Amino acid sequence: MIFLEVVTCGSKEDKWCGDCSKCLFVYIILSPFLDEESLKNIFGKNLLDKEEMYETFLQLIGSKESKPFDCVGTYEEVNFCVCKCIAELKSENKKLPILLQRYLDEVLSSKVEKAEGICEIYEEHLLKGFEVSNLNEDFEKLLNRALKRRKDGRTY
């Protein structure tokens, strides 16, 4: 994952600082797709276990009035990845990191079934308008094979 090691949040040390909204956003967006060890190798720690990031987390999911100024994605993207991560961890009977547990307890205020259902809602919203692909045919085949491998639980 060299490409993630050369891309940073803009900290003075030329690495991911692990304390800003951009770091938390990128961590959240990657979390459904990378294992915890890979994420720790990139960021140095599990950012979803940092209680002090909760206010920033609330901004990223849209539960606070202001959105971070840094380059971060949409509320839907963040909520989708948070829900995906919760559903995946729950299906593996793993303990949720602090921020995900608080999201489940305080933001969703229900059981994991709602998190799983809300994933579908966010996914549907995110994919609306993407029924037609503009990818070149060869790249689309490669992408579909990679997605099938991921779905089958195989790694590269």
N, CA, C and O atoms as a DFTB+ gen file, in Angstrom:
624 C
 N C O
     1  1       0.819      -1.192       0.000
     2  2       0.000       0.000       0.000
     3  2       0.862       1.255       0.000
     4  3       0.619       2.185       0.769
     5  1       1.823       1.273      -0.828
     6  2       2.749       2.394      -0.902
     7  2       2.026       3.693      -1.223
     8  3       2.384       4.749      -0.701
     9  1       0.997       3.624      -2.090
    10  2       0.320       4.855      -2.476
    11  2      -0.286       5.591      -1.298
    12  3      -0.373       6.818      -1.326
    13  1      -0.709       4.875      -0.259
    14  2      -1.272       5.532       0.910
    15  2      -0.187       6.079       1.827
    16  3      -0.449       6.956       2.651
    17  1       1.005       5.575       1.689
    18  2       2.099       6.069       2.505
    19  2       2.657       7.389       1.969
    20  3       3.226       8.177       2.724
    21  1       2.492       7.626       0.671
    22  2       2.995       8.877       0.118
    23  2       1.939       9.964       0.105
    24  3       2.266      11.145      -0.016
    25  1       0.685       9.583       0.228
    26  2      -0.401      10.551       0.337
    27  2      -0.600      10.835       1.820
    28  3      -0.606       9.912       2.635
    29  1      -0.760      12.091       2.169
    30  2      -0.935      12.423       3.581
    31  2      -2.050      13.443       3.747
    32  3      -2.655      13.905       2.780
    33  1      -2.298      13.774       4.993
    34  2      -3.336      14.757       5.303
    35  2      -2.801      16.178       5.183
    36  3      -3.559      17.142       5.289
    37  1      -1.512      16.306       4.964
    38  2      -0.911      17.633       4.872
    39  2      -0.190      18.052       6.130
    40  3       0.170      19.219       6.289
    41  1       0.025      17.097       7.033
    42  2       0.742      17.427       8.263
    43  2       2.188      17.785       7.935
    44  3       2.699      17.419       6.877
    45  1       2.835      18.491       8.831
    46  2       4.207      18.944       8.609
    47  2       5.186      17.780       8.507
    48  3       6.243      17.927       7.892
    49  1       4.869      16.639       9.088
    50  2       5.762      15.484       9.077
    51  2       5.642      14.666       7.800
    52  3       6.330      13.654       7.666
    53  1       4.796      15.064       6.861
    54  2       4.579      14.312       5.626
    55  2       4.090      12.892       5.874
    56  3       4.525      11.947       5.215
    57  1       3.191      12.756       6.822
    58  2       2.549      11.476       7.096
    59  2       1.142      11.772       7.598
    60  3       0.789      12.928       7.835
    61  1       0.349      10.730       7.756
    62  2      -0.991      10.891       8.302
    63  2      -0.859      11.214       9.788
    64  3      -0.271      10.436      10.539
    65  1      -1.400      12.354      10.219
    66  2      -1.244      12.769      11.619
    67  2      -2.118      11.952      12.565
    68  3      -1.755      11.754      13.725
    69  1      -3.271      11.474      12.081
    70  2      -4.169      10.681      12.910
    71  2      -5.007      11.494      13.879
    72  3      -5.671      10.936      14.752
    73  1      -4.979      12.832      13.725
    74  2      -5.713      13.696      14.653
    75  2      -6.665      14.671      13.970
    76  3      -7.377      15.406      14.653
    77  1      -6.694      14.694      12.651
    78  2      -7.509      15.704      11.952
    79  2      -8.714      15.057      11.263
    80  3      -8.812      13.833      11.165
    81  1      -9.616      15.902      10.795
    82  2     -10.830      15.409      10.151
    83  2     -10.527      14.667       8.850
    84  3     -11.222      13.709       8.511
    85  1      -9.504      15.096       8.122
    86  2      -9.165      14.414       6.877
    87  2      -8.672      12.991       7.165
    88  3      -9.049      12.050       6.467
    89  1      -7.838      12.837       8.184
    90  2      -7.374      11.500       8.572
    91  2      -8.550      10.612       8.965
    92  3      -8.640       9.467       8.523
    93  1      -9.444      11.133       9.789
    94  2     -10.590      10.340      10.230
    95  2     -11.477       9.979       9.051
    96  3     -11.953       8.847       8.960
    97  1     -11.706      10.928       8.143
    98  2     -12.525      10.656       6.959
    99  2     -11.909       9.535       6.124
   100  3     -12.596       8.575       5.774
   101  1     -10.638       9.648       5.807
   102  2      -9.985       8.636       4.973
   103  2      -9.999       7.282       5.680
   104  3     -10.214       6.251       5.043
   105  1      -9.772       7.281       6.983
   106  2      -9.816       6.043       7.761
   107  2     -11.204       5.400       7.650
   108  3     -11.315       4.196       7.419
   109  1     -12.253       6.198       7.813
   110  2     -13.630       5.689       7.739
   111  2     -13.925       5.143       6.346
   112  3     -14.502       4.064       6.209
   113  1     -13.531       5.880       5.321
   114  2     -13.814       5.471       3.948
   115  2     -13.096       4.165       3.594
   116  3     -13.624       3.347       2.840
   117  1     -11.909       3.978       4.132
   118  2     -11.152       2.751       3.851
   119  2     -11.562       1.574       4.724
   120  3     -11.340       0.421       4.353
   121  1     -12.162       1.854       5.892
   122  2     -12.403       0.796       6.880
   123  2     -13.248      -0.383       6.396
   124  3     -12.982      -1.505       6.828
   125  1     -14.246      -0.205       5.529
   126  2     -14.961      -1.407       5.077
   127  2     -14.151      -2.267       4.094
   128  3     -14.521      -3.407       3.814
   129  1     -13.064      -1.726       3.580
   130  2     -12.332      -2.394       2.517
   131  2     -10.949      -2.911       2.916
   132  3     -10.373      -3.748       2.221
   133  1     -10.419      -2.416       4.030
   134  2      -9.108      -2.849       4.505
   135  2      -9.246      -3.409       5.919
   136  3     -10.106      -2.977       6.687
   137  1      -8.398      -4.364       6.250
   138  2      -8.440      -4.903       7.602
   139  2      -7.794      -3.909       8.573
   140  3      -7.073      -2.998       8.167
   141  1      -8.072      -4.108       9.855
   142  2      -7.613      -3.169      10.878
   143  2      -6.085      -3.036      10.893
   144  3      -5.554      -1.945      11.098
   145  1      -5.396      -4.140      10.676
   146  2      -3.926      -4.107      10.687
   147  2      -3.383      -3.216       9.564
   148  3      -2.443      -2.451       9.779
   149  1      -3.968      -3.312       8.380
   150  2      -3.542      -2.457       7.259
   151  2      -3.796      -0.992       7.577
   152  3      -2.963      -0.134       7.286
   153  1      -4.945      -0.710       8.171
   154  2      -5.268       0.668       8.534
   155  2      -4.299       1.198       9.589
   156  3      -3.859       2.345       9.516
   157  1      -3.972       0.363      10.560
   158  2      -3.007       0.778      11.594
   159  2      -1.632       1.032      10.988
   160  3      -0.919       1.938      11.419
   161  1      -1.259       0.236       9.989
   162  2       0.025       0.460       9.320
   163  2       0.069       1.807       8.608
   164  3       1.123       2.437       8.521
   165  1      -1.071       2.239       8.103
   166  2      -1.140       3.522       7.393
   167  2      -1.214       4.686       8.369
   168  3      -0.492       5.672       8.219
   169  1      -2.096       4.576       9.381
   170  2      -2.384       5.699      10.271
   171  2      -1.688       5.624      11.627
   172  3      -1.682       6.604      12.372
   173  1      -1.108       4.486      11.953
   174  2      -0.395       4.343      13.220
   175  2      -1.257       3.907      14.387
   176  3      -0.734       3.523      15.434
   177  1      -2.565       3.960      14.224
   178  2      -3.495       3.578      15.298
   179  2      -4.896       3.427      14.718
   180  3      -5.149       3.811      13.576
   181  1      -5.800       2.865      15.511
   182  2      -7.195       2.754      15.097
   183  2      -7.886       4.067      15.438
   184  3      -8.168       4.343      16.604
   185  1      -8.158       4.874      14.420
   186  2      -8.762       6.193      14.655
   187  2     -10.198       6.091      15.150
   188  3     -10.713       7.040      15.742
   189  1     -10.849       4.962      14.919
   190  2     -12.222       4.783      15.401
   191  2     -12.266       4.456      16.886
   192  3     -13.343       4.368      17.476
   193  1     -11.105       4.278      17.485
   194  2     -11.020       4.050      18.926
   195  2     -10.538       5.294      19.674
   196  3     -10.172       5.209      20.846
   197  1     -10.537       6.431      19.012
   198  2     -10.083       7.677      19.638
   199  2     -11.290       8.506      20.080
   200  3     -11.893       9.221      19.280
   201  1     -11.620       8.401      21.333
   202  2     -12.763       9.126      21.906
   203  2     -12.687      10.623      21.611
   204  3     -13.709      11.265      21.366
   205  1     -11.479      11.174      21.635
   206  2     -11.309      12.618      21.415
   207  2     -11.667      13.049      19.989
   208  3     -11.730      14.246      19.707
   209  1     -11.902      12.093      19.091
   210  2     -12.295      12.413      17.712
   211  2     -13.815      12.410      17.536
   212  3     -14.306      12.573      16.419
   213  1     -14.567      12.226      18.629
   214  2     -16.021      12.067      18.506
   215  2     -16.708      13.297      17.907
   216  3     -17.603      13.151      17.075
   217  1     -16.313      14.487      18.309
   218  2     -16.933      15.702      17.746
   219  2     -16.684      15.793      16.242
   220  3     -17.585      16.141      15.479
   221  1     -15.477      15.484      15.826
   222  2     -15.146      15.475      14.394
   223  2     -15.954      14.401      13.681
   224  3     -16.451      14.621      12.577
   225  1     -16.083      13.242      14.313
   226  2     -16.880      12.146      13.771
   227  2     -18.323      12.599      13.547
   228  3     -18.909      12.327      12.499
   229  1     -18.891      13.288      14.534
   230  2     -20.267      13.783      14.401
   231  2     -20.399      14.773      13.247
   232  3     -21.420      14.791      12.560
   233  1     -19.386      15.584      13.035
   234  2     -19.395      16.513      11.892
   235  2     -19.359      15.740      10.576
   236  3     -20.077      16.077       9.635
   237  1     -18.534      14.717      10.512
   238  2     -18.398      13.941       9.277
   239  2     -19.671      13.193       8.911
   240  3     -19.969      13.030       7.728
   241  1     -20.435      12.731       9.918
   242  2     -21.668      11.986       9.627
   243  2     -22.871      12.909       9.454
   244  3     -23.957      12.450       9.098
   245  1     -22.688      14.211       9.703
   246  2     -23.767      15.169       9.505
   247  2     -24.622      15.420      10.721
   248  3     -25.707      15.988      10.595
   249  1     -24.169      15.014      11.907
   250  2     -24.942      15.230      13.126
   251  2     -24.624      16.552      13.804
   252  3     -25.242      16.892      14.813
   253  1     -23.691      17.285      13.279
   254  2     -23.346      18.631      13.773
   255  2     -23.564      19.612      12.629
   256  3     -23.482      19.250      11.455
   257  1     -23.843      20.862      12.993
   258  2     -24.139      21.866      11.967
   259  2     -22.998      22.100      10.993
   260  3     -23.220      22.223       9.789
   261  1     -21.793      22.159      11.504
   262  2     -20.679      22.490      10.618
   263  2     -19.981      21.232      10.130
   264  3     -19.824      20.261      10.870
   265  1     -19.566      21.268       8.876
   266  2     -18.798      20.188       8.274
   267  2     -17.337      20.622       8.293
   268  3     -17.042      21.800       8.093
   269  1     -16.417      19.687       8.531
   270  2     -14.999      20.068       8.547
   271  2     -14.586      20.759       7.255
   272  3     -15.095      20.445       6.179
   273  1     -13.673      21.688       7.372
   274  2     -13.199      22.463       6.242
   275  2     -12.309      21.629       5.319
   276  3     -12.237      21.889       4.118
   277  1     -11.633      20.627       5.886
   278  2     -10.728      19.790       5.091
   279  2     -11.472      19.101       3.955
   280  3     -12.703      19.062       3.930
   281  1     -10.710      18.562       3.024
   282  2     -11.273      17.826       1.895
   283  2     -11.828      16.494       2.393
   284  3     -11.078      15.539       2.596
   285  1     -13.115      16.439       2.584
   286  2     -13.776      15.224       3.046
   287  2     -14.990      14.970       2.156
   288  3     -15.458      15.865       1.451
   289  1     -15.489      13.741       2.200
   290  2     -16.605      13.359       1.345
   291  2     -17.949      13.782       1.899
   292  3     -18.041      14.575       2.837
   293  1     -18.984      13.233       1.296
   294  2     -20.354      13.577       1.679
   295  2     -20.765      12.838       2.944
   296  3     -20.144      11.853       3.342
   297  1     -21.826      13.339       3.564
   298  2     -22.383      12.666       4.736
   299  2     -22.806      11.244       4.385
   300  3     -22.592      10.316       5.165
   301  1     -23.409      11.078       3.206
   302  2     -23.884       9.763       2.787
   303  2     -22.733       8.778       2.659
   304  3     -22.845       7.631       3.089
   305  1     -21.624       9.221       2.068
   306  2     -20.459       8.343       1.921
   307  2     -19.941       7.894       3.280
   308  3     -19.645       6.716       3.485
   309  1     -19.836       8.835       4.201
   310  2     -19.316       8.519       5.529
   311  2     -20.271       7.580       6.265
   312  3     -19.840       6.571       6.822
   313  1     -21.553       7.903       6.271
   314  2     -22.530       7.053       6.962
   315  2     -22.595       5.659       6.355
   316  3     -22.717       4.673       7.083
   317  1     -22.514       5.566       5.044
   318  2     -22.518       4.261       4.393
   319  2     -21.339       3.425       4.882
   320  3     -21.513       2.263       5.249
   321  1     -20.150       4.006       4.888
   322  2     -18.956       3.256       5.310
   323  2     -18.996       2.921       6.794
   324  3     -18.550       1.846       7.195
   325  1     -19.520       3.816       7.607
   326  2     -19.665       3.537       9.034
   327  2     -20.618       2.350       9.230
   328  3     -20.314       1.431       9.990
   329  1     -21.749       2.369       8.557
   330  2     -22.719       1.276       8.680
   331  2     -22.158      -0.031       8.154
   332  3     -22.367      -1.085       8.754
   333  1     -21.446       0.030       7.035
   334  2     -20.827      -1.168       6.473
   335  2     -19.836      -1.773       7.463
   336  3     -19.803      -2.986       7.669
   337  1     -19.047      -0.920       8.058
   338  2     -18.042      -1.362       9.015
   339  2     -18.708      -1.992      10.244
   340  3     -18.270      -3.042      10.715
   341  1     -19.746      -1.365      10.754
   342  2     -20.485      -1.911      11.903
   343  2     -21.059      -3.282      11.557
   344  3     -20.893      -4.236      12.316
   345  1     -21.726      -3.379      10.425
   346  2     -22.344      -4.643      10.024
   347  2     -21.288      -5.738       9.873
   348  3     -21.507      -6.876      10.288
   349  1     -20.144      -5.397       9.279
   350  2     -19.079      -6.375       9.077
   351  2     -18.493      -6.845      10.408
   352  3     -18.308      -8.044      10.619
   353  1     -18.202      -5.906      11.298
   354  2     -17.641      -6.270      12.594
   355  2     -18.624      -7.104      13.416
   356  3     -18.234      -8.070      14.072
   357  1     -19.902      -6.722      13.375
   358  2     -20.925      -7.475      14.106
   359  2     -21.056      -8.888      13.544
   360  3     -21.212      -9.844      14.303
   361  1     -20.994      -9.027      12.221
   362  2     -21.123     -10.352      11.623
   363  2     -19.946     -11.254      12.000
   364  3     -20.072     -12.479      12.003
   365  1     -18.793     -10.637      12.320
   366  2     -17.611     -11.390      12.742
   367  2     -17.509     -11.487      14.268
   368  3     -16.511     -11.970      14.803
   369  1     -18.567     -11.016      14.969
   370  2     -18.614     -11.021      16.439
   371  2     -17.417     -10.306      17.060
   372  3     -16.885     -10.737      18.083
   373  1     -17.004      -9.214      16.431
   374  2     -15.889      -8.418      16.946
   375  2     -16.430      -7.214      17.705
   376  3     -17.508      -6.702      17.403
   377  1     -15.666      -6.778      18.686
   378  2     -16.026      -5.603      19.478
   379  2     -15.925      -4.356      18.591
   380  3     -14.975      -4.195      17.826
   381  1     -16.926      -3.483      18.714
   382  2     -16.905      -2.247      17.937
   383  2     -15.959      -1.235      18.567
   384  3     -15.915      -1.104      19.790
   385  1     -15.198      -0.515      17.739
   386  2     -14.393       0.586      18.274
   387  2     -15.315       1.644      18.895
   388  3     -16.506       1.690      18.590
   389  1     -14.773       2.466      19.739
   390  2     -15.541       3.457      20.504
   391  2     -16.473       4.301      19.629
   392  3     -17.658       4.424      19.936
   393  1     -15.955       4.877      18.554
   394  2     -16.779       5.775      17.733
   395  2     -17.925       5.025      17.060
   396  3     -19.024       5.565      16.934
   397  1     -17.687       3.805      16.632
   398  2     -18.758       3.020      16.006
   399  2     -19.805       2.594      17.027
   400  3     -20.998       2.573      16.723
   401  1     -19.366       2.256      18.232
   402  2     -20.318       1.893      19.285
   403  2     -21.191       3.089      19.649
   404  3     -22.401       2.946      19.826
   405  1     -20.589       4.249      19.759
   406  2     -21.372       5.450      20.075
   407  2     -22.334       5.793      18.935
   408  3     -23.451       6.244      19.187
   409  1     -21.917       5.586      17.704
   410  2     -22.791       5.805      16.547
   411  2     -24.014       4.903      16.662
   412  3     -25.148       5.340      16.471
   413  1     -23.763       3.655      16.975
   414  2     -24.858       2.690      17.104
   415  2     -25.777       3.056      18.261
   416  3     -26.999       3.026      18.116
   417  1     -25.197       3.402      19.412
   418  2     -25.975       3.692      20.617
   419  2     -26.652       5.055      20.589
   420  3     -27.807       5.187      20.994
   421  1     -25.938       6.064      20.113
   422  2     -26.426       7.441      20.233
   423  2     -27.022       8.005      18.949
   424  3     -27.970       8.789      18.997
   425  1     -26.479       7.616      17.816
   426  2     -26.952       8.190      16.555
   427  2     -28.088       7.360      15.981
   428  3     -29.144       7.896      15.643
   429  1     -27.879       6.075      15.872
   430  2     -28.944       5.218      15.338
   431  2     -29.974       4.860      16.393
   432  3     -31.140       4.628      16.075
   433  1     -29.541       4.813      17.664
   434  2     -30.429       4.494      18.790
   435  2     -31.229       3.215      18.575
   436  3     -32.415       3.158      18.901
   437  1     -30.581       2.188      18.026
   438  2     -31.255       0.903      17.860
   439  2     -30.228      -0.205      17.708
   440  3     -29.034      -0.012      17.934
   441  1     -30.712      -1.336      17.330
   442  2     -29.861      -2.518      17.191
   443  2     -29.133      -2.514      15.851
   444  3     -29.388      -1.662      15.000
   445  1     -28.238      -3.461      15.673
   446  2     -27.424      -3.545      14.464
   447  2     -28.273      -3.790      13.215
   448  3     -27.855      -3.440      12.111
   449  1     -29.454      -4.383      13.374
   450  2     -30.307      -4.609      12.207
   451  2     -30.597      -3.292      11.501
   452  3     -30.661      -3.237      10.273
   453  1     -30.770      -2.232      12.287
   454  2     -31.018      -0.938      11.676
   455  2     -29.765      -0.457      10.938
   456  3     -29.867       0.141       9.867
   457  1     -28.610      -0.711      11.496
   458  2     -27.361      -0.330      10.819
   459  2     -27.248      -1.062       9.494
   460  3     -26.853      -0.477       8.486
   461  1     -27.595      -2.338       9.496
   462  2     -27.533      -3.098       8.257
   463  2     -28.542      -2.571       7.245
   464  3     -28.226      -2.469       6.060
   465  1     -29.743      -2.236       7.689
   466  2     -30.766      -1.696       6.799
   467  2     -30.411      -0.321       6.271
   468  3     -30.665      -0.004       5.109
   469  1     -29.826       0.487       7.126
   470  2     -29.469       1.838       6.701
   471  2     -28.330       1.813       5.692
   472  3     -28.210       2.722       4.871
   473  1     -27.495       0.780       5.745
   474  2     -26.446       0.608       4.734
   475  2     -27.067       0.548       3.347
   476  3     -26.589       1.187       2.410
   477  1     -28.126      -0.218       3.231
   478  2     -28.796      -0.363       1.936
   479  2     -29.364       0.963       1.463
   480  3     -29.302       1.279       0.274
   481  1     -29.917       1.742       2.385
   482  2     -30.463       3.049       2.032
   483  2     -29.352       3.967       1.526
   484  3     -29.500       4.603       0.482
   485  1     -28.236       4.040       2.265
   486  2     -27.126       4.880       1.835
   487  2     -26.534       4.395       0.516
   488  3     -26.193       5.199      -0.351
   489  1     -26.412       3.069       0.370
   490  2     -25.850       2.511      -0.866
   491  2     -26.732       2.866      -2.057
   492  3     -26.235       3.260      -3.113
   493  1     -28.039       2.725      -1.882
   494  2     -28.977       3.058      -2.955
   495  2     -28.844       4.530      -3.337
   496  3     -28.824       4.869      -4.521
   497  1     -28.753       5.402      -2.334
   498  2     -28.615       6.832      -2.588
   499  2     -27.296       7.137      -3.299
   500  3     -27.257       7.931      -4.240
   501  1     -26.224       6.503      -2.844
   502  2     -24.906       6.753      -3.431
   503  2     -24.824       6.280      -4.875
   504  3     -24.163       6.908      -5.701
   505  1     -25.498       5.168      -5.180
   506  2     -25.388       4.588      -6.511
   507  2     -26.425       5.122      -7.495
   508  3     -26.371       4.812      -8.685
   509  1     -27.367       5.923      -7.004
   510  2     -28.395       6.485      -7.880
   511  2     -27.708       7.294      -8.985
   512  3     -26.865       8.147      -8.706
   513  1     -28.068       7.024     -10.209
   514  2     -27.484       7.748     -11.330
   515  2     -26.249       7.073     -11.899
   516  3     -25.679       7.547     -12.882
   517  1     -25.823       5.955     -11.281
   518  2     -24.637       5.252     -11.772
   519  2     -25.004       3.942     -12.468
   520  3     -24.175       3.038     -12.573
   521  1     -26.244       3.843     -12.943
   522  2     -26.656       2.615     -13.612
   523  2     -25.880       2.414     -14.905
   524  3     -25.573       1.280     -15.271
   525  1     -25.565       3.485     -15.589
   526  2     -24.815       3.416     -16.835
   527  2     -23.345       3.644     -16.514
   528  3     -22.981       4.619     -15.856
   529  1     -22.518       2.740     -16.982
   530  2     -21.090       2.844     -16.708
   531  2     -20.368       3.528     -17.857
   532  3     -20.641       3.262     -19.027
   533  1     -19.450       4.404     -17.509
   534  2     -18.609       5.049     -18.514
   535  2     -17.200       4.470     -18.507
   536  3     -16.285       5.027     -19.113
   537  1     -17.037       3.342     -17.811
   538  2     -15.736       2.690     -17.766
   539  2     -15.460       1.986     -19.082
   540  3     -16.375       1.512     -19.756
   541  1     -14.191       1.925     -19.435
   542  2     -13.872       1.148     -20.622
   543  2     -14.120      -0.320     -20.298
   544  3     -14.009      -0.728     -19.141
   545  1     -14.452      -1.107     -21.298
   546  2     -14.913      -2.480     -21.104
   547  2     -13.884      -3.358     -20.377
   548  3     -14.251      -4.142     -19.502
   549  1     -12.610      -3.231     -20.731
   550  2     -11.566      -4.039     -20.092
   551  2     -11.441      -3.707     -18.606
   552  3     -11.325      -4.604     -17.771
   553  1     -11.465      -2.411     -18.281
   554  2     -11.357      -1.996     -16.888
   555  2     -12.573      -2.457     -16.097
   556  3     -12.446      -2.876     -14.946
   557  1     -13.738      -2.380     -16.702
   558  2     -14.960      -2.818     -16.026
   559  2     -14.893      -4.315     -15.705
   560  3     -15.323      -4.730     -14.629
   561  1     -14.363      -5.125     -16.615
   562  2     -14.208      -6.560     -16.365
   563  2     -13.252      -6.798     -15.195
   564  3     -13.530      -7.615     -14.317
   565  1     -12.126      -6.083     -15.188
   566  2     -11.159      -6.213     -14.093
   567  2     -11.786      -5.840     -12.758
   568  3     -11.615      -6.540     -11.760
   569  1     -12.510      -4.737     -12.754
   570  2     -13.160      -4.260     -11.542
   571  2     -14.197      -5.269     -11.057
   572  3     -14.253      -5.566      -9.864
   573  1     -15.007      -5.792     -11.951
   574  2     -16.027      -6.775     -11.568
   575  2     -15.404      -8.051     -11.018
   576  3     -15.938      -8.632     -10.073
   577  1     -14.278      -8.505     -11.592
   578  2     -13.579      -9.678     -11.069
   579  2     -13.057      -9.410      -9.659
   580  3     -13.162     -10.261      -8.776
   581  1     -12.494      -8.221      -9.460
   582  2     -11.965      -7.860      -8.137
   583  2     -13.100      -7.796      -7.113
   584  3     -12.940      -8.261      -5.984
   585  1     -14.222      -7.233      -7.490
   586  2     -15.364      -7.149      -6.580
   587  2     -15.904      -8.542      -6.253
   588  3     -16.294      -8.806      -5.116
   589  1     -15.926      -9.423      -7.236
   590  2     -16.388     -10.797      -6.987
   591  2     -15.433     -11.500      -6.026
   592  3     -15.879     -12.206      -5.122
   593  1     -14.127     -11.316      -6.209
   594  2     -13.155     -11.913      -5.287
   595  2     -13.396     -11.410      -3.869
   596  3     -13.391     -12.186      -2.913
   597  1     -13.605     -10.109      -3.745
   598  2     -13.846      -9.505      -2.422
   599  2     -15.095     -10.108      -1.802
   600  3     -15.103     -10.468      -0.625
   601  1     -16.153     -10.216      -2.601
   602  2     -17.416     -10.756      -2.107
   603  2     -17.254     -12.218      -1.678
   604  3     -17.872     -12.661      -0.710
   605  1     -16.416     -12.959      -2.408
   606  2     -16.159     -14.359      -2.069
   607  2     -15.186     -14.528      -0.916
   608  3     -14.903     -15.647      -0.489
   609  1     -14.671     -13.398      -0.409
   610  2     -13.760     -13.452       0.732
   611  2     -12.317     -13.714       0.380
   612  3     -11.497     -13.985       1.257
   613  1     -12.003     -13.634      -0.894
   614  2     -10.617     -13.863      -1.311
   615  2      -9.858     -12.553      -1.322
   616  3     -10.418     -11.500      -1.627
   617  1      -8.593     -12.623      -0.990
   618  2      -7.741     -11.450      -1.049
   619  2      -6.820     -11.563      -2.245
   620  3      -6.758     -12.603      -2.900
   621  1      -6.119     -10.507      -2.519
   622  2      -5.256     -10.468      -3.707
   623  2      -3.881     -10.958      -3.412
   624  3      -3.032     -10.990      -4.303
